[in-house]
């Protein structure tokens, strides 16, 4: 199933597809949305990346910042994929975290491709009540591809074999990454 089919299909069709594929989404309040997600056709030139900062663990701790982009199903306002980039202590680059729906095949992982570059696989490492998660330290090579690219696509399968392809716009990525790095 492609992202366009998910976005343009109705809620009942989407939920039936998820159930048939063995995937479950978190409850509507399980993950707060931090950005309004435009429709797939309205993603033109504006940045789809948000940089958010929050208080650290104590009042004296520095702000903790991250950049992110949510992909939600318009009909149900349910999260399909969240891409988060966070600073990584003692590392020149940051870490990319994927929040995926339940039912993702951990053994197959997530295939990641920037534009027409060769895809690489990121393992799905853990899960909790909000979904399944993958973490990837961003290499210099990947960072350069993300800054120069237009789309990053995430392909994953459910445990029942249903395939999902989710493209994410890289419009505004470089600006958001620089803002995150400066914070």
Secondary structure, DSSP 8 states (H G I E B T S, - for coil): -BHHHHHHS-HHHHHHHHHHHT-B---TTSS---S----GGG-SSS---EEEEE--SSTTS--EEEEEEEEEETTTTEEEEEEEEEE-TT-SSEEEEEEE-BTB-TTT-EEEEETTS--EEE---EEETTEEEEEEE--HHHHHHHHH-SEEEEEEEBTT--EEEEEEE-TTHHHHHHHHHH-
